[in-house]
Amino acid sequence: MTDHSARRPLPTSPFRTRAEAPQKRFAVGDRVTHDAYGLGRVIGVEGDSNTAVLVDFGSQQERITPPYAPMHKL
């Protein structure tokens, strides 16, 4: 028997079980808010696919890596 649980459903399938969230993209200069650090500005982006983002939160700078769930672009 074949294990079908590892197979991805077709994008147009009405039986998709989970929605894929779009990847967040940040650019230098973006204003952001972070659940733990507060308001900040992106001062650096690593990699073409946003491997990590360096954010200046005023009192500190933090390197934020995916998933970016607690960080949102303003």
C-alpha positions as CSV (number, residue, x, y, z in Angstrom):
1,M,0.0,0.0,0.0
2,T,1.1,3.6,-0.6
3,D,1.0,6.2,2.1
4,H,-1.1,9.0,0.6
5,S,-0.7,11.3,3.7
6,A,2.6,12.7,2.4
7,R,1.1,13.7,-1.0
8,R,0.3,17.3,-1.6
9,P,-3.2,18.1,-2.9
10,L,-3.6,19.9,-6.2
11,P,-3.8,23.7,-5.8
12,T,-7.3,23.7,-7.2
13,S,-8.6,20.8,-5.1
14,P,-11.6,21.4,-3.0
15,F,-10.3,18.9,-0.5
16,R,-7.2,20.9,0.6
17,T,-6.8,20.5,4.3
18,R,-4.6,23.4,5.1
19,A,-4.1,26.8,3.5
20,E,-0.6,27.8,2.8
21,A,0.2,31.3,4.2
22,P,2.1,33.6,1.9
23,Q,5.7,34.2,2.9
24,K,6.4,37.5,4.5
25,R,8.9,39.7,2.6
26,F,10.7,42.6,4.2
27,A,12.9,45.3,2.6
28,V,15.4,47.7,4.0
29,G,13.5,50.7,5.3
30,D,10.2,48.9,6.1
31,R,8.5,49.9,9.4
32,V,7.6,46.8,11.4
33,T,6.0,45.9,14.7
34,H,7.1,42.9,16.7
35,D,5.0,41.3,19.5
36,A,8.0,41.2,21.9
37,Y,10.2,44.1,20.8
38,G,7.7,46.7,19.6
39,L,8.1,49.2,16.7
40,G,11.2,49.1,14.5
41,R,12.7,49.6,11.1
42,V,14.4,47.0,8.9
43,I,18.1,47.9,8.5
44,G,19.2,44.7,6.7
45,V,18.0,41.7,4.8
46,E,20.0,38.4,4.5
47,G,19.6,36.3,1.4
48,D,17.3,36.6,-1.6
49,S,14.4,34.9,0.1
50,N,14.6,36.8,3.4
51,T,16.7,34.2,5.3
52,A,16.9,36.7,8.2
53,V,16.0,40.3,8.8
54,L,18.0,42.8,11.0
55,V,15.7,45.2,12.7
56,D,16.5,48.4,14.7
57,F,14.0,48.7,17.6
58,G,15.6,51.9,18.9
59,S,17.1,50.5,22.1
60,Q,18.4,47.3,20.5
61,Q,19.0,45.6,17.2
62,E,17.7,42.1,16.6
63,R,18.2,39.5,13.9
64,I,14.8,38.0,13.3
65,T,14.6,34.6,11.4
66,P,11.5,32.9,9.9
67,P,8.8,32.2,10.8
68,Y,8.0,35.9,11.1
69,A,4.7,35.2,12.8
70,P,5.1,37.8,15.6
71,M,6.4,40.5,13.2
72,H,4.2,42.5,10.9
73,K,4.9,45.2,8.3
74,L,3.2,48.6,8.9
